[in-house]
Amino acid sequence: MASPEILVGVGTDPEATAELDWAAAEAQARGARLLVVRAYHLAEGVRPWTTDIDAMLVDDMRQAAEHRLQHAIRYLHQDWPKLEVVAKAVDGVPSDVLVDKSADAVVTVVGSRQLGALGAAALGSVSTVVAAAGHGPVVVVGRPGAAAGTPAAVVVGVDGSEHQDEVLGFAFDYASRHGRSLHAVHCWRPDPFVTSQWRPAQPAPERASRWLAELTAGWQEKYPDVALHRGVIRDHPVAGLVGVSAGEDLLVVGSRSGHARVAALLGSVSQGVLHHATCPVAVIHPRG
């Protein structure tokens, strides 16, 4: 049986190492090998006025991709000497290559660029599409998570969606592997019309808290080593999750994405937190 594999896509910037470190730490925690992929495509080098494709251009792009991989391997061998690392330069559209290869990876990791004082992630087209259309867990790393040994937590957004168990399963498993506490959060924003009417004796936040406790009880039994905290926040899911995850190790959310190119443009919760979270974000897609 093949070894489990963590997939990480690298871009052109040799100084972008946050995604390499995150992927390496996860591979080490899982006893998995690390597959580092640098995809390249003619569209990156061909200009609109180009009338033919120079074979030398293709060769130059491949060599540049291989050089980037060599730099990544040297970095990983220096900081993660015991990790099994495989590197591949692939001719293809980067987002398509990573989405395709994510089907065989236990986790896919991509990077993003951080801009501005508030730390909002300015996602490039590759990370946007992979986060929207990848298979299984896709982790977008703009900044490194909290350092090992610090009292940081994993935050998981709970909304009761069809694939909520896969989201909670990843969050509990990650927290257990990395020795983190887990904060399960449900964001609830009351309807002004409903709240202006007569309200039952048991207010909605209390019902939500009981529902959250029931939903996570089975997972708490499965992972007794994980310190679990639950909370109901009266705020929009994006604002609530971004706020509570500030300074934490990882934010985990589900995805309801459909077609990749459409989902990448939608204002979903997962896309919203990707643009504003100040910690790595795991977007959990259902397998198949």
C-alpha positions in Angstrom: 0.0 0.0 0.0 1.3 3.4 -1.0 2.5 5.8 1.8 0.1 8.7 2.6 1.2 11.8 0.9 1.0 15.5 1.7 0.9 17.6 -1.5 2.3 21.2 -1.5 2.4 23.5 -4.5 5.2 26.0 -4.7 5.3 29.2 -6.8 8.2 31.2 -8.1 9.2 33.0 -4.9 12.1 31.1 -3.2 11.5 33.2 0.0 7.9 31.8 0.4 8.6 29.0 2.9 5.5 29.2 5.2 3.6 26.6 3.1 6.7 24.3 3.0 7.0 24.4 6.8 3.3 23.8 7.3 3.2 20.9 4.9 6.4 19.4 6.4 5.1 19.6 9.9 1.8 17.9 8.9 3.7 15.2 6.9 5.9 14.5 10.0 2.9 14.4 12.3 1.1 11.9 10.0 4.2 9.8 9.1 3.6 10.7 5.5 5.9 11.7 2.7 5.9 15.2 1.2 5.3 15.7 -2.5 6.5 19.2 -3.7 5.1 20.2 -7.0 6.0 23.2 -9.2 3.7 23.4 -12.2 4.5 25.6 -15.2 2.6 26.4 -18.4 3.3 28.2 -21.6 0.6 30.8 -20.7 3.1 32.1 -18.1 5.7 32.9 -20.7 3.8 33.5 -24.0 2.7 37.0 -24.8 -0.4 37.9 -26.9 1.7 39.0 -29.8 3.7 35.7 -29.9 3.1 33.9 -33.2 4.9 30.7 -32.5 6.1 28.7 -29.5 9.8 28.6 -29.2 11.1 25.2 -27.9 13.8 27.0 -26.0 11.1 28.9 -24.1 9.5 25.6 -22.9 13.0 24.3 -21.9 13.7 27.5 -20.0 10.4 27.2 -18.1 11.1 23.6 -17.2 14.6 24.5 -16.0 13.2 27.4 -13.9 10.7 25.0 -12.3 13.3 22.4 -11.5 15.6 25.1 -10.0 12.8 26.3 -7.8 12.2 22.7 -6.6 15.9 22.3 -5.9 15.8 25.4 -3.7 12.7 24.0 -1.9 14.4 20.6 -1.3 17.5 22.2 0.1 15.4 24.2 2.5 13.4 21.1 3.6 16.4 18.9 4.0 18.0 21.5 6.2 15.0 22.1 8.5 13.3 18.7 8.2 16.1 16.2 7.7 14.1 13.1 8.5 11.3 13.8 6.1 10.8 11.8 2.9 10.5 14.4 0.1 9.6 13.9 -3.5 9.7 16.8 -6.0 8.1 17.0 -9.4 8.1 19.7 -12.1 4.8 19.3 -14.1 3.9 20.9 -17.4 0.4 22.1 -17.0 -1.8 24.9 -15.7 -0.8 25.1 -12.0 -4.3 25.3 -10.5 -5.4 22.3 -12.7 -2.4 20.3 -11.8 -2.8 20.8 -8.1 -6.6 20.1 -8.1 -6.0 16.9 -10.1 -3.2 15.7 -7.8 -5.2 16.7 -4.6 -7.4 13.6 -5.3 -4.6 11.3 -4.2 -3.3 13.5 -1.3 -4.4 13.3 2.3 -3.9 17.1 2.5 -3.1 19.7 -0.1 -1.2 22.8 0.8 -0.9 26.1 -1.1 0.4 29.5 -0.3 -1.0 33.0 -0.5 0.3 36.6 -0.3 -0.3 38.7 2.8 -0.9 42.4 2.1 -1.9 45.3 4.4 -1.8 46.1 8.1 -4.9 44.0 8.8 -3.2 40.9 7.3 -5.9 40.2 4.7 -4.8 37.5 2.3 -4.6 38.6 -1.3 -5.1 35.2 -2.9 -3.6 34.5 -6.3 -5.6 32.7 -8.9 -3.9 29.4 -8.2 -4.7 29.3 -4.4 -8.2 30.6 -5.0 -9.1 27.9 -7.5 -7.4 25.1 -5.6 -9.1 26.1 -2.3 -12.5 26.2 -4.2 -12.2 23.0 -6.2 -9.6 20.7 -4.5 -10.3 17.3 -3.2 -10.3 16.6 0.5 -8.6 19.1 2.9 -6.9 22.1 1.2 -4.9 24.3 3.5 -4.1 27.9 2.5 -1.0 29.3 4.3 -0.5 33.0 4.2 1.2 33.2 7.5 2.7 30.4 9.5 0.6 29.0 12.3 1.4 29.5 16.0 4.8 28.0 17.0 4.9 24.6 18.6 4.5 24.7 22.3 2.6 27.9 22.4 -1.0 27.9 23.9 -2.7 28.3 20.6 -5.9 26.5 19.5 -7.5 25.1 16.4 -10.8 26.8 15.5 -13.5 25.0 13.6 -16.6 26.6 12.1 -19.7 24.5 12.8 -22.8 25.2 10.7 -24.6 21.9 10.5 -23.9 21.4 6.8 -24.2 18.0 5.1 -20.5 17.4 5.4 -20.0 18.7 8.9 -18.6 15.4 10.2 -15.7 15.6 7.7 -15.0 19.1 8.9 -15.1 18.1 12.6 -13.1 14.9 11.9 -10.3 16.9 10.4 -10.3 19.5 13.1 -10.2 17.0 16.0 -7.6 14.8 14.3 -5.3 17.8 13.6 -5.7 19.1 17.1 -4.9 15.6 18.5 -1.8 15.1 16.3 -0.4 18.6 17.1 -1.3 18.8 20.8 -3.7 21.7 20.4 -7.0 22.5 22.1 -10.0 22.9 19.8 -12.6 25.7 19.8 -15.8 24.7 18.0 -17.7 27.9 17.0 -21.2 28.4 15.6 -21.9 31.9 14.3 -25.5 33.0 14.8 -26.9 36.3 13.6 -30.6 36.7 14.6 -33.2 37.9 12.1 -34.3 41.4 13.1 -38.0 40.5 12.2 -38.0 37.3 14.2 -36.4 38.8 17.2 -39.0 41.6 17.3 -41.8 39.1 17.8 -42.7 37.1 20.9 -39.8 34.8 21.8 -40.0 31.4 23.4 -38.8 30.8 27.0 -35.5 29.3 25.7 -33.6 31.8 23.7 -32.0 30.9 20.4 -28.4 31.2 21.6 -29.1 28.6 24.3 -30.7 26.2 21.8 -27.7 26.7 19.6 -25.3 26.0 22.4 -27.1 22.7 23.2 -27.1 21.7 19.5 -23.4 22.4 19.3 -22.7 20.3 22.4 -24.7 17.4 21.0 -23.0 17.7 17.6 -19.5 17.5 19.0 -20.1 15.0 21.8 -19.3 11.9 19.8 -16.1 13.5 18.5 -15.1 14.4 22.0 -15.5 10.8 23.1 -13.3 9.7 20.1 -10.6 12.2 20.9 -10.5 12.5 24.7 -7.0 14.0 24.6 -8.3 17.1 22.9 -9.4 19.9 25.2 -12.7 21.1 23.6 -14.3 24.5 24.0 -17.6 25.5 22.4 -19.0 28.9 21.7 -21.9 30.6 19.9 -21.0 34.0 18.5 -23.7 36.5 17.4 -22.0 37.7 14.2 -21.7 37.0 10.5 -19.7 33.7 10.0 -16.8 35.4 8.2 -16.4 38.2 10.8 -17.0 35.8 13.7 -14.6 33.1 12.6 -11.8 35.6 11.5 -12.1 37.3 14.9 -12.0 34.3 17.1 -9.1 32.6 15.1 -6.8 35.6 15.2 -3.4 34.4 16.6 -4.5 30.8 16.6 -2.8 27.8 14.9 -5.5 26.9 12.3 -9.0 27.8 11.2 -11.0 24.9 9.8 -14.1 25.5 7.6 -16.3 23.4 5.2 -16.8 24.0 1.5 -20.0 23.9 -0.5 -18.3 24.8 -3.7 -19.4 23.6 -7.1 -17.7 24.5 -10.4 -14.2 25.7 -9.7 -14.2 28.9 -11.7 -17.6 29.9 -10.4 -16.9 28.9 -6.8 -13.7 31.0 -6.8 -15.7 34.1 -7.3 -18.6 33.5 -4.9 -18.8 35.2 -1.6 -19.0 32.0 0.5 -17.9 31.8 4.1 -14.8 29.7 3.1 -13.7 32.2 0.5 -14.4 35.1 2.9 -12.3 33.8 5.7 -9.5 32.9 3.2 -9.2 36.6 2.3 -9.3 37.9 5.9 -8.0 35.3 8.3 -4.6 35.9 9.9 -3.8 32.2 10.4 -3.7 29.2 8.0 -7.1 28.1 6.8 -8.1 24.5 6.1 -11.0 24.2 3.6 -12.5 20.7 3.8 -14.0 19.3 0.7 -16.0 16.0 0.7 -14.1 13.1 -1.0 -15.6 12.0 -4.3 
